[in-house]
Amino acid sequence: MELVAADIGGNHARFALANVEKGRVTKLNEAVTLRTAEHASLPTAWEIFGERLGRALP
């Protein structure tokens, strides 16, 4: 299963695609780091993450 791992903090929001099999992370892709001050909301940062990936998010 593919999912998005996120770390949302006061200064940065980090998103990365991860693959999980049988409850274990089998692959964690490189994180995309966005400055929270540059995005009005979490949905806005999420949209930018999807644009940077260039494909639909899981």
Secondary structure as the mmCIF struct_conf table of DSSP 4:
data_model
#
loop_
_struct_conf.conf_type_id
_struct_conf.id
_struct_conf.beg_label_comp_id
_struct_conf.beg_label_asym_id
_struct_conf.beg_label_seq_id
_struct_conf.end_label_comp_id
_struct_conf.end_label_asym_id
_struct_conf.end_label_seq_id
STRN STRN1 GLU A 2 ILE A 8
BEND BEND1 GLY A 10 ASN A 11
STRN STRN2 HIS A 12 GLU A 21
TURN_TY1_P TURN_TY1_P1 LYS A 22 GLY A 23
STRN STRN3 ARG A 24 LEU A 28
HELX_LH_PP_P HELX_LH_PP_P1 ASN A 29 ALA A 31
STRN STRN4 VAL A 32 ARG A 35
HELX_RH_3T_P HELX_RH_3T_P1 THR A 36 GLU A 38
BEND BEND2 ALA A 40 SER A 41
HELX_RH_AL_P HELX_RH_AL_P1 LEU A 42 LEU A 53
TURN_TY1_P TURN_TY1_P2 GLY A 54 GLY A 54
BEND BEND3 ARG A 55 ARG A 55
#
